[in-house]
Amino acid sequence: MPIQLNGIIPALTTPFDDRGALALGRLRENIARYNQTGLLGYLAVGSTGESVLLERMEFEKVLAAVRETAAPGRALIAGTGVDSTAETISRTEVAAKLGFDYALVKTPYFFKPMMKPEILVEHYRRVADASRIPILLYSVPQFTGVALEADVVARLAEHPNIAGMKDSSGNVDRVGAILASVPGNFQLLTGAATTVYPCMVLGAKGAILALADFLPELCVTLHAAAAAHDSAKSLELQRRIMPASREIVGAKGIAGVKYAMDCRGYYGGPARRPLAPLDETQKREVESLLAAVAPVTVRT
């Protein structure tokens, strides 16, 4: 039985060196440090992991490094979704062979006008039928332009190998509608740090967050407060993290997340082109935002 997803999981970044090559040693260092926190597990090669900028061999190397370094008992999720159903199935099999617990499958999106509900349902059913590990649906419309709505999720939740969903839309109404339409054992996680508390009030189990790459302890504390129904503490923590979530993760993207990691003593490093690095003004903004929520340790 896979680990239940009732906690905080960081959407791991993929470290690169100054030449743009994978820096797997740095990835292992980050995970070794995350192992000392209360994080439930790790998502490898999701959106924050620059999945669309990785070659197939790099995808496999990152998954192997995460599997080798994660502490026992951590939930391991692999981002395996691409536009091709066959390639998604192939990548999901790689994750299964490496011992991952779940595959996170984002919506196909390149042929956007064709991505009607029936097409999406058929795609996910084929992937779930072929997979040896449970599938998590992944809706991230701010990147793909394709959202999984409640009616589609309800149909897919009937499949015995579709175990849950990551919804990164930040739309609490949509999350509520989905949760009202699926069985109680369907594991919905939010991917928007600004909505952790309200989504958990509605029944979400936890969250997969880029914010947890550099503020893991704060995210874990928020989840614990919400799970304990401590509304006052949950609200205080939710409000506390919102500026960093909006301005670092949302406005500055992966380059912002990676610089924030550098500031917090992790290895962030450069994002891959075409993503641009932060300028000096943006770096100062990140440092100021972090100083407001946690001590800043600038890497030398």
C-alpha positions, -999 to +999 in steps of 0.1 A: +000+000+000+016+033-010+022+060+016-008+082+022-002+117+010-012+136+041+016+160+045+040+185+027+060+174-003+085+198-019+084+201-057+122+195-060+142+217-082+167+201-106+202+215-099+225+224-128+261+236-127+274+268-143+277+250-176+241+239-176+248+202-168+230+182-142+245+186-107+233+154-091+257+157-062+240+190-053+206+173-056+217+146-031+230+173-008+196+190-008+177+158-002+201+148+027+192+181+044+155+177+036+156+142+052+162+160+085+128+178+083+092+167+087+086+166+049+065+136+039+084+129+007+096+143-026+083+151-060+110+147-087+108+162-122+077+182-118+071+217-132+095+232-106+120+205-116+121+220-151+107+188-165+101+202-200+137+213-202+152+178-194+163+152-218+149+116-213+183+104-199+184+133-175+149+125-163+160+090-155+192+101-138+173+126-116+148+099-105+175+075-097+194+101-075+162+110-056+154+073-050+189+066-038+191+096-014+156+098+001+153+086+036+133+054+042+096+059+046+094+090+024+067+091-003+083+093-037+064+109-066+078+111-102+065+136-127+060+114-158+034+132-178+042+144-213+020+151-243+023+116-258+003+089-241+029+062-250+058+082-237+039+090-205+034+052-201+071+046-208+083+072-182+058+059-157+073+024-160+108+039-154+094+054-121+079+021-111+111+001-118+130+026-096+106+021-067+086+053-068+053+053-050+032+074-074+034+090-109+023+126-113+008+130-148+001+165-161-025+171-187-014+169-224-016+204-237+002+211-269-028+203-291-049+224-268-081+228-289-083+190-291-080+184-253-117+179-247-129+160-217-132+127-235-097+129-248-083+136-213-103+108-198-091+084-224-055+095-219-055+091-182-073+058-183-047+043-207-019+055-185-035+042-153-043+008-170-007+004-180+010+016-148+022-006-120+021+023-095-009+046-087-014+077-108-019+112-095-037+136-119-019+170-124-038+201-133-016+232-137-035+255-161-013+285-155+014+266-175-006+243-198-038+263-204-057+230-197-076+226-164-091+194-150-126+203-139-147+185-113-167+164-138-136+150-155-119+143-122-150+125-109-150+102-138-113+094-135-115+089-097-136+058-105-104+042-119-089+019-092-053+030-101-060+068-100-053+076-064-055+114-063-046+147-078-024+177-075-043+209-083-020+239-088-047+263-102-050+282-069-087+281-074-103+272-041-138+270-057-125+244-082-109+224-054-141+224-034-161+212-064-136+184-071-136+173-035-174+172-035-174+149-065-149+123-056-147+095-030-133+102+005-102+082-002-092+103-032-061+122-022-062+158-033-031+180-028-029+216-036+001+229-055-006+266-045+010+276-012-014+305-009-043+281-006-030+253+018-052+262+047-085+268+028-080+237+007-074+215+038-105+229+054-124+216+023-108+182+026-074+183+008-048+160+024-018+181+020+003+200-006+031+197-031+049+230-030+078+249-046+078+270-014+088+239+006+121+239-013+133+268+008+109+270+037+102+234+044+098+237+082+073+265+079+052+246+054+052+215+076+041+236+106+013+250+086+001+216+075+003+203+111-018+232+124-044+228+097-046+190+103-051+197+140-079+221+132-060+249+149-076+277+129-058+306+146-023+292+141-032+280+106-045+314+096-014+332+110+010+308+092-010+310+059-008+348+060+029+347+069+039+326+038+017+343+013+040+372+003+069+348-003+047+325-023+033+352-045+065+372-051+092+345-051+074+314-065+046+331-085+062+363-098+099+352-102+093+315-110+120+289-109+149+313-109+133+329-078+129+296-061+165+286-068+179+319-056+158+316-024+173+282-019+207+296-022+198+322+004+186+295+027+218+274+025+205+249-001+219+246-036+196+264-061+220+273-089+209+285-123+177+277-142+180+264-177+175+287-207+152+301-219+145+309-182+165+340-173+184+345-140+173+372-116+188+406-118+203+423-087+171+442-079+151+409-079+177+392-058+174+420-031+136+416-033+139+378-026+163+385+003+139+410+018+109+387+015+128+358+032+140+381+060+104+388+068+095+351+073+128+333+083+165+340+089+185+343+057+217+324+052+234+336+021+256+310+004+292+322-002 
